[in-house]
Amino acid sequence: MLIRVNESPINVEPPVTLSALLQQLNKSAVGMAVAVNQQICPRTQWDSHLLQDGDDILLFQAIAGG
C-alpha cells in the first residue's frame, strides 16, 4: 500500500502499525510525535494503530517551549 511520510511516498506491506513503520524507517521513538492525516496519534496507540492506504504520516520531534 502507498502512504506518505513527511510528504514522501513510501510503499509498505500491510498490515503495518505506526510502531512497525518507525522501526522500518529506523526512527527512534524518543521525543517523537506522530500525526496521521493531520491528527496527532498518542504514543499509547502506536502499537495498535493500523495504517491505511493513502494515509499521510507526519513525523516530528516534540519540543517544549515557552
Residue pairs with C-beta under 8 A, 6 or more apart in sequence:
1 11
1 12
1 13
1 14
1 51
1 52
1 53
1 54
2 9
2 10
2 11
2 53
2 54
3 9
3 10
3 12
3 21
3 51
3 53
3 54
3 55
3 56
3 57
4 10
4 55
4 56
4 57
5 21
5 25
5 57
5 58
5 59
6 57
6 58
6 59
12 21
12 24
12 51
14 50
14 51
14 53
15 50
16 24
16 50
16 51
17 46
17 47
17 48
17 49
17 50
17 51
18 34
18 36
18 41
18 45
18 46
18 47
18 49
18 51
18 57
19 29
19 46
19 47
21 51
21 57
22 28
22 29
22 32
22 34
22 46
22 59
25 59
27 59
29 43
29 46
31 61
31 62
31 63
32 59
32 60
32 61
32 62
33 40
33 59
33 60
33 61
33 62
34 40
34 41
34 43
34 46
34 57
34 58
34 59
35 41
35 57
35 58
35 60
36 49
36 51
36 55
36 56
36 57
37 55
37 56
38 56
38 58
41 49
51 57
